[in-house]
Amino acid sequence: MYNLVDGGKSSYLLGLIASQPTSSFTFNELMDALPYLSDAVLTNYIYSKASNNYLKDVLDTK
């Protein structure tokens, strides 16, 4: 079950969000981990500087 949440890469995803919130690479990594993104990763992404289109796509898929 642990490997399902955030694809087992919570720290990695949080680091990407902190360092590259607007990059398509970060967006694609998050999309790859769906639908099992943790609340922590989703919350950090929501409060990051990600584009509204990226946010919408991640949240709609969740």
C-alpha angles and dihedrals in degrees: 000000000000091000091055095060108082087344087283089293105101096138092045093051093046089051092051091050091050095047105030110018095153099046123111088224091063090046092051092048090053092047089052090055095051138147090026102058114144124237089248093056093043093048093049091048092049091053094043125091093261116144119263090242092056091046092049093050094049094046095043091054093047 
